């Protein structure tokens, strides 16, 4: 990525994953914030570890030209920030047995909710079923984000085969 033909930033994700360029324009008068910037972010999805890579944000002004060029695979500039999923302060349970107990409790709860979802499809009007489906999806997503993934990031041996090489 280059701005106004200047020194390029070469972002590279050396293993499977994602590389993203974001153009962000914000006008937040209540926060006294107005900015235009571009940023490059990468995510490596290892078998049992996700690594977030970030390069410095580049501030822009009206009239600037941002050029993105796709290059062949190879080494890029070092990221300014690297975070490993296993080092997240939100990971749960140092005790593996307690982690397993949580996974079992979540599994049982999700199973009971899924049975209710099936039952509601048969017994509720379509609009009520749709409302419950949205609520069910939200709860299942939150369980994954706030309980399952924080356990998987800390206890690699508990990651189900289907989730390996996915975002953690």
N, C-alpha and C positions, 0 to 999 in steps of 0.2 A: 504494500500500500504506500502510495506517495501523495503528498499534498502539494499542489502547485509546482509539481516537477522536482520537489526537494528530495532530500535523502530518504530513501524508502525504508520502511520497516518490513522485514521478511519474517512472517509468522509461519511456523511449521509445527505440525503434530506428528511426531515420529512413529507413533503406533496407531492402531485403529482408533477412530473417534470422530470428532467434529472440529471444524474451524469456522468461526463466524466473524463477520465484520458488521459493526453496528453504527449507524449514523443516528445520533441522538440530538434532538432539538427540544429544549424545554424553555417555557416561559411561565414562571411561577411567581407572580407578583406578591402573593401572600408571604412567600418565603424569601422575597427579594433575590430571586435567582433567575437568571436568564443566561443560557449557555447553548453553544453548538459544539459538538465534539464527535469524534469518530474513535472507535475502539476495536481492538482485535482480541478475540477470546478463543482459546482452544480447550478441548476436553478429550483426554485420552481415556479410552474405556478398556482397561486391562481386565484379565479374567476375574480378579477379585479386588481390584483397586481402581478408583477413578481419580484422575489427576486433572485439576483445573489450571490452565495456563492463561496468563494475562500479560499483555504488552502495554506500554504506557498509552494513556488516552492522549489524543492530539486535539487541542482546542482549535476551532475553526471560526471564520468570520464570513459574512455575506460576500459572495463572489469567489471564495476558495473553490478549487477543483480537487476532488478526491479521486484518485485513480487506483482501481483494484486490478491486479494482474495475477492470473493463475500461472504459477511456475511449475516446472517438473519437481518431482519429489526430491527432497534434499534438506540439508541443514539450514535453519533460519537463525534470526537474531534470538539471543537468550530472552526468555520472558522476564518481565520485571517482577512477576509474582507467580509462585507455584504453590498449590495447595493439594495435599493428598487427602482422599476421603477417610483414610484410616486415622488421620490426625485431627479430625473434626472435634471440637469441644462438646458437640452435641451427641456423640456416640454414647451408647448405653451399656451398662453392666460390665464390670470387670470380671464378674463371676459367670462362667459359661453355663453352669447349671441354672442359674437365675435367668439368663438369656434364653435358654431352651424353654423354661417354664413360661416366659412371656410369649414366645413364638407359638406355643401350644394354646395359650389363652386367646391370643388374637385369632388363630386358626379356628378355634371353636366358636368364637363370637362371629367371625365372618361367615361361617357355615350356618349359624342360626339366622343371621340377617338374610343370607341367600335363600333360605327356606321361606322366610317371611316374604321376600320379594316374589318368589314363585307363587305363593299362596295369594298375595295381593293381586297378581295378574288374573287369577281365576275369580276372585271375589269382589274386587273393586272396579268402579267405572274407569275407563281408559284415562281420564284426566287425573284421577287420584293415583292410579298406578304410575303414571308419568311423574307426578310429584314425588312419590316414594322412590322411584328409580333415581331421580336426581339426588335426593337426600342420601340414598344408599351409596351411590357413586362417590359422593363427597366424603362420606365417612370412611369408605374403603381406601380412598386416596390418602386421607389424613392418617389412617392407621399405618399405611406404607411409609409415608414421609416421616412421621414422628415416632414410630415404634419399630417397624420392621427394618427399614434401611439403617437406622442408627445402631441396631444390633448387628446386622450383616457387615457393616463397615468395621466393626470392632472384632467380630468373630467370623473370620473368613471360612472356617470349617462348617458354619451353619448356613452358608449361602446355597440355596437350591440350584441344581444344575441349570434350570431354565433361566436363572437370573445372572449367571456368569457371563462376563463380557458386556454387561449392561451398565447404565449409569447407577452409581451407588451414592 
